[in-house]
């Protein structure tokens, strides 16, 4: 694009910042409720963060591939980028600070955030360059309805299916029998195999928004706002029969999160691209190197959790206890301040990279 849509860059950067914030509290024992994931059904503000990023991945695909042809070179670039993302995710899942620097094979978690981003990007980009919006809409609806039917109506090993955290939950069942011990939990993985299917729909939702932003429609912000409200309402209605659930990435969850993404993006778009208010530049910097910043935050966090100061206390715990934990404020506030400090560091890093024109494209 010759003239960038500022709100998309701000939205992407804001999402990365929130991903870092919710992933790095001072202590997981004391975290404000909105900064935690829902236990199972339902959602909190934290549950919106990852689907927001997949949503904006779809929007960015429109800007990057709007004029691309279905040539071998285009496919090769898409495949290479997807494999890079998956590879970085697998590296994070396998890395340890101790020689030989990788966990034993049976202890490596295969799924993960970057892996899901890579898979979703691959399918969303391939679909976008091959089909028009009407076909994409049909695919999106088919995925969401098909996932609901699969999860809610097809028997699991002779048992009635369930949406609860149980062996006869299709998503959990497939992950347990295919991935085995390589999961986040013993019985399920929030970035598991079957739940990746509806996460592709989250990115397709972002593609539709990208097409709106590139169109010549007037009052685009009102259209985005209207679409967002409809999706939120529809998602909550679907919740009555297919619960909103991030771990399962339920179809109702896709609609609700895409709805809130459209509402937030509509607001940012109106303030920046329509009214010309210049705010949120620091988030634009983070958005310019989004994957790099996220990867570094995850990698360094793993190191801080691995280094032992006195044989028991990790570097992460030591910093939190020595600098942030005080009697005059609550442990939750101390934990939040630690997370905000981590976020501030990566925002500064993103700013320096932006000013020096260092853009690492994954």
C-alpha positions as CSV (number, residue, x, y, z in Angstrom):
1,X,0.0,0.0,0.0
2,X,1.3,3.4,-0.9
3,X,-0.6,5.0,2.0
4,X,-0.7,2.8,5.1
5,X,-3.8,2.4,7.2
6,X,-2.5,3.6,10.5
7,X,-5.1,1.9,12.6
8,X,-4.1,-1.6,11.4
9,X,-0.5,-1.0,12.5
10,X,-1.6,0.3,15.9
11,X,-4.0,-2.6,16.4
12,X,-1.3,-5.1,15.6
13,X,1.2,-3.5,18.0
14,X,-1.4,-3.1,20.7
15,X,-2.2,-6.8,20.4
16,X,1.5,-7.8,20.7
17,X,1.9,-5.6,23.8
18,X,-1.1,-7.2,25.4
19,X,0.2,-10.7,24.6
20,X,3.4,-9.9,26.4
21,X,1.6,-8.3,29.3
22,X,-0.7,-11.3,30.0
23,X,2.2,-13.7,29.6
24,X,4.7,-12.1,32.0
25,X,3.1,-11.3,35.4
26,X,5.4,-11.0,38.4
27,X,3.8,-14.1,39.8
28,X,1.0,-16.3,38.5
29,X,-0.3,-16.7,42.1
30,X,-1.4,-13.0,42.2
31,X,-2.9,-11.7,39.0
32,X,-5.9,-9.5,38.5
33,X,-8.9,-11.5,37.1
34,X,-9.1,-9.7,33.7
35,X,-5.5,-10.6,33.0
36,X,-6.2,-14.3,33.4
37,X,-7.8,-16.7,30.9
38,X,-11.3,-18.1,31.7
39,X,-11.1,-21.4,33.5
40,X,-13.0,-23.2,30.7
41,X,-16.2,-21.7,29.2
42,X,-16.7,-18.0,29.0
43,X,-14.1,-15.3,28.3
44,X,-12.1,-12.5,29.8
45,X,-10.3,-9.6,28.2
46,X,-7.1,-11.8,28.1
47,X,-9.0,-14.4,26.0
48,X,-9.5,-11.8,23.3
49,X,-5.8,-11.1,22.7
50,X,-4.7,-14.1,20.7
51,X,-7.7,-14.2,18.4
52,X,-7.2,-10.5,17.9
53,X,-3.7,-11.2,16.5
54,X,-5.0,-14.0,14.2
55,X,-7.7,-11.5,13.1
56,X,-5.2,-8.9,12.2
57,X,-3.0,-11.5,10.4
58,X,-6.0,-11.9,8.1
59,X,-6.3,-8.2,7.6
60,X,-2.6,-7.9,6.9
61,X,-2.9,-10.7,4.3
62,X,-5.3,-8.5,2.3
63,X,-2.8,-5.6,2.2
64,X,0.2,-7.9,1.4
65,X,-1.4,-10.2,-1.2
66,X,-4.2,-8.1,-2.8
67,X,-2.3,-8.0,-6.1
68,X,-0.4,-11.3,-5.9
69,X,-0.9,-13.9,-8.6
70,X,-1.1,-17.6,-7.9
71,X,2.4,-18.3,-9.1
72,X,5.0,-20.7,-7.7
73,X,6.9,-17.8,-6.3
74,X,3.9,-16.6,-4.3
75,X,3.2,-20.0,-2.9
76,X,6.9,-20.5,-2.1
77,X,6.9,-17.2,-0.1
78,X,3.8,-18.2,1.8
79,X,5.2,-21.7,2.6
80,X,8.6,-20.3,3.7
81,X,7.0,-17.8,6.0
82,X,4.7,-20.3,7.5
83,X,7.5,-22.8,8.1
84,X,9.6,-20.0,9.8
85,X,6.8,-19.3,12.2
86,X,6.2,-22.9,13.0
87,X,10.0,-23.4,13.4
88,X,10.3,-20.5,15.8
89,X,7.5,-21.9,17.8
90,X,8.9,-25.4,18.0
91,X,12.3,-23.9,19.0
92,X,10.6,-22.1,22.0
93,X,8.9,-25.3,23.0
94,X,12.1,-27.3,22.9
95,X,14.6,-24.8,24.2
96,X,16.4,-25.1,27.5
97,X,19.3,-23.1,28.9
98,X,21.1,-26.3,29.8
99,X,23.4,-28.3,27.4
100,X,22.5,-29.6,24.9
101,X,20.0,-26.7,25.0
102,X,17.0,-28.8,24.0
103,X,14.5,-30.8,26.2
104,X,14.2,-34.5,26.0
105,X,11.9,-35.4,23.1
106,X,9.1,-36.6,25.2
107,X,9.0,-33.3,27.1
108,X,8.7,-31.0,24.1
109,X,5.4,-29.3,23.5
110,X,4.5,-29.5,19.8
111,X,1.6,-27.0,19.6
112,X,2.0,-23.3,20.5
113,X,1.1,-19.7,19.7
114,X,3.7,-19.2,16.8
115,X,2.9,-22.7,15.4
116,X,-0.8,-21.8,15.2
117,X,0.0,-18.4,13.7
118,X,2.1,-20.1,11.0
119,X,-0.6,-22.7,10.1
120,X,-3.4,-20.1,10.1
121,X,-1.4,-17.7,8.0
122,X,-0.6,-20.5,5.5
123,X,-4.2,-21.5,4.9
124,X,-5.7,-18.0,5.1
125,X,-3.2,-16.7,2.6
126,X,-3.7,-19.6,0.2
127,X,-7.4,-19.2,0.4
128,X,-7.3,-15.4,-0.1
129,X,-5.2,-15.5,-3.3
130,X,-7.4,-18.2,-4.8
131,X,-11.0,-17.2,-4.0
132,X,-13.2,-14.1,-3.9
133,X,-14.9,-12.9,-0.8
134,X,-18.1,-14.7,-1.4
135,X,-16.3,-18.1,-1.6
136,X,-14.3,-17.2,1.5
137,X,-17.5,-16.4,3.3
138,X,-18.9,-19.7,2.4
139,X,-15.7,-21.5,3.6
140,X,-15.8,-19.5,6.8
141,X,-19.5,-20.4,7.5
142,X,-18.8,-24.1,6.6
143,X,-15.8,-24.2,9.0
144,X,-17.8,-22.8,11.9
145,X,-20.9,-24.9,11.3
146,X,-18.9,-28.0,10.6
147,X,-16.8,-27.6,13.7
148,X,-20.0,-27.2,15.8
149,X,-21.5,-30.4,14.3
150,X,-18.3,-32.3,14.8
151,X,-17.8,-31.2,18.4
152,X,-21.4,-31.4,19.4
153,X,-23.1,-34.3,17.5
154,X,-20.7,-36.9,16.4
155,X,-20.1,-39.7,19.1
156,X,-16.6,-40.0,20.5
157,X,-15.5,-43.6,20.8
158,X,-19.1,-44.7,21.4
159,X,-19.8,-41.9,23.9
160,X,-21.9,-38.8,23.5
161,X,-19.7,-35.8,22.7
162,X,-19.2,-33.0,25.2
163,X,-17.9,-29.5,25.3
164,X,-16.5,-30.0,28.8
165,X,-12.9,-30.8,29.7
166,X,-13.4,-34.6,29.4
167,X,-12.1,-37.6,27.4
168,X,-15.2,-37.5,25.2
169,X,-14.5,-34.0,24.0
170,X,-13.4,-34.3,20.4
171,X,-10.7,-31.7,20.5
172,X,-9.2,-33.2,23.7
173,X,-9.6,-36.7,22.4
174,X,-7.7,-36.1,19.1
175,X,-4.9,-34.2,20.8
176,X,-4.4,-36.9,23.4
177,X,-4.3,-39.7,20.8
178,X,-2.2,-37.8,18.2
179,X,0.1,-35.5,20.2
180,X,0.2,-37.5,23.4
181,X,2.6,-36.2,26.0
182,X,3.6,-33.2,23.8
183,X,0.7,-31.0,25.0
184,X,0.3,-28.0,27.3
185,X,-1.7,-30.0,29.8
186,X,-2.1,-33.8,30.3
187,X,-5.5,-33.8,28.8
188,X,-5.7,-30.9,26.4
189,X,-3.9,-28.2,24.5
190,X,-5.3,-24.7,23.9
191,X,-3.5,-24.6,20.5
192,X,-4.4,-28.2,19.7
193,X,-5.0,-29.8,16.3
194,X,-8.8,-29.8,15.8
195,X,-9.2,-26.3,17.4
196,X,-6.8,-24.9,14.8
197,X,-9.5,-25.4,12.2
198,X,-11.9,-22.7,13.5
199,X,-8.9,-20.4,14.3
200,X,-8.5,-20.2,10.5
201,X,-12.0,-18.7,10.4
202,X,-10.7,-16.0,12.9
203,X,-8.2,-15.0,10.2
204,X,-10.8,-15.1,7.5
205,X,-12.9,-12.7,9.6
206,X,-9.8,-10.4,9.5
207,X,-9.7,-10.8,5.7
208,X,-13.2,-9.5,5.4
209,X,-12.3,-6.5,7.5
210,X,-9.3,-5.8,5.3
211,X,-11.4,-5.9,2.2
212,X,-13.7,-3.3,3.8
213,X,-10.8,-1.1,4.7
214,X,-9.5,-1.2,1.1
215,X,-12.9,-0.6,-0.4
216,X,-14.1,2.9,-1.5
217,X,-17.0,2.8,0.9
218,X,-17.8,5.9,2.9
219,X,-18.1,5.7,6.7
220,X,-16.1,2.5,6.9
221,X,-15.8,2.8,10.6
222,X,-19.6,2.6,11.0
223,X,-19.7,-0.5,8.9
224,X,-17.0,-2.1,11.0
225,X,-18.8,-1.1,14.1
226,X,-22.1,-2.5,12.8
227,X,-20.4,-5.8,11.8
228,X,-18.7,-6.0,15.1
229,X,-21.9,-5.6,17.1
230,X,-23.8,-8.2,15.0
231,X,-20.9,-10.7,15.5
232,X,-20.8,-10.2,19.2
233,X,-24.6,-10.6,19.6
234,X,-24.5,-13.7,17.2
235,X,-21.7,-15.2,19.2
236,X,-23.5,-14.8,22.5
237,X,-26.6,-16.4,21.0
238,X,-24.6,-19.3,19.7
239,X,-23.1,-19.6,23.2
240,X,-26.4,-21.0,24.3
241,X,-25.8,-24.2,22.4
242,X,-22.0,-24.1,21.7
243,X,-20.3,-22.4,24.7
244,X,-17.8,-19.6,24.1
245,X,-14.5,-21.3,24.9
246,X,-10.9,-20.3,24.0
247,X,-9.3,-23.7,24.7
248,X,-11.7,-25.3,22.2
249,X,-11.7,-22.1,20.0
250,X,-15.5,-22.7,19.7
251,X,-17.4,-21.2,16.8
252,X,-19.2,-18.8,19.2
253,X,-15.8,-17.8,20.4
254,X,-14.7,-17.0,16.8
255,X,-17.8,-14.7,16.3
256,X,-17.5,-12.9,19.6
257,X,-13.7,-12.2,19.4
258,X,-14.0,-11.1,15.7
259,X,-16.8,-8.9,16.8
260,X,-14.9,-7.2,19.5
261,X,-11.9,-6.9,17.1
262,X,-14.0,-5.0,14.6
263,X,-15.4,-2.7,17.3
264,X,-12.0,-1.9,18.6
265,X,-10.5,-1.4,15.1
266,X,-13.4,0.8,14.1
267,X,-12.7,3.1,17.0
268,X,-9.0,3.3,16.3
269,X,-9.7,3.7,12.6
270,X,-12.1,6.6,13.2
271,X,-9.7,8.4,15.5
272,X,-6.5,8.0,13.4
273,X,-7.3,7.4,9.8
274,X,-10.5,9.5,9.7
275,X,-10.0,12.3,12.3
276,X,-6.2,12.3,12.0
277,X,-5.4,12.1,15.7
278,X,-1.8,11.0,16.1
279,X,-1.7,8.7,19.0
280,X,-0.5,5.2,19.6
281,X,2.7,5.6,17.7
282,X,4.5,3.5,20.2
283,X,2.2,0.6,19.3
284,X,2.9,1.1,15.6
285,X,6.6,0.6,16.4
286,X,5.8,-2.7,18.1
287,X,3.6,-3.7,15.3
288,X,6.4,-3.1,12.8
289,X,8.4,-6.0,14.3
290,X,5.5,-7.8,15.9
291,X,6.7,-11.4,15.6
292,X,10.3,-10.5,16.5
293,X,9.2,-8.7,19.6
294,X,6.9,-11.5,20.7
295,X,9.6,-14.1,20.0
296,X,12.2,-12.3,22.0
297,X,9.8,-11.7,24.9
298,X,9.0,-15.4,25.1
299,X,12.6,-16.5,24.6
300,X,14.0,-14.2,27.3
301,X,11.1,-15.1,29.7
302,X,12.1,-18.7,29.4
303,X,15.7,-17.8,30.3
304,X,14.6,-15.8,33.3
305,X,12.4,-18.7,34.5
306,X,15.3,-21.1,34.0
307,X,18.3,-19.3,35.7
308,X,18.5,-20.1,39.4
309,X,20.0,-17.4,41.7
310,X,20.5,-19.5,44.8
311,X,19.7,-23.0,43.5
312,X,15.9,-22.5,44.1
313,X,14.9,-19.0,43.3
314,X,14.7,-18.2,39.6
315,X,16.0,-14.9,38.1
316,X,12.3,-14.0,37.4
317,X,11.3,-14.6,41.0
318,X,14.3,-12.8,42.4
319,X,13.7,-9.7,40.3
320,X,10.0,-9.6,41.3
321,X,10.7,-10.1,45.0
322,X,13.6,-7.7,45.3
323,X,12.2,-4.9,43.2
324,X,8.4,-5.1,42.9
325,X,7.1,-6.9,46.0
326,X,6.4,-4.4,48.8
327,X,4.2,-4.3,51.9
328,X,2.6,-1.0,51.0
329,X,0.9,-2.4,47.8
330,X,-1.0,-5.6,47.0
331,X,0.7,-8.6,45.4
332,X,-1.6,-8.2,42.4
333,X,-0.4,-4.6,41.8
334,X,3.2,-5.7,42.2
335,X,2.7,-8.5,39.7
336,X,1.1,-6.1,37.3
337,X,3.9,-3.5,37.6
338,X,6.4,-6.2,36.8
339,X,4.5,-7.1,33.7
340,X,4.2,-3.4,32.7
341,X,8.0,-3.0,33.2
342,X,8.6,-6.0,30.8
343,X,6.2,-4.4,28.3
344,X,8.0,-1.0,28.6
345,X,11.3,-2.7,27.8
346,X,10.0,-4.3,24.6
347,X,8.3,-1.1,23.6
348,X,11.6,0.7,23.9
349,X,13.3,-2.0,21.9
350,X,10.7,-1.7,19.2
351,X,11.1,2.0,19.2
352,X,14.9,1.8,18.7
353,X,14.5,-0.8,16.0
354,X,11.9,1.4,14.2
355,X,14.1,4.5,14.4
356,X,17.1,2.6,13.1
357,X,14.9,1.1,10.3
358,X,15.5,-2.4,11.5
359,X,12.6,-4.5,10.3
360,X,12.9,-8.2,10.7
361,X,10.4,-10.0,8.5
362,X,9.6,-13.5,9.5
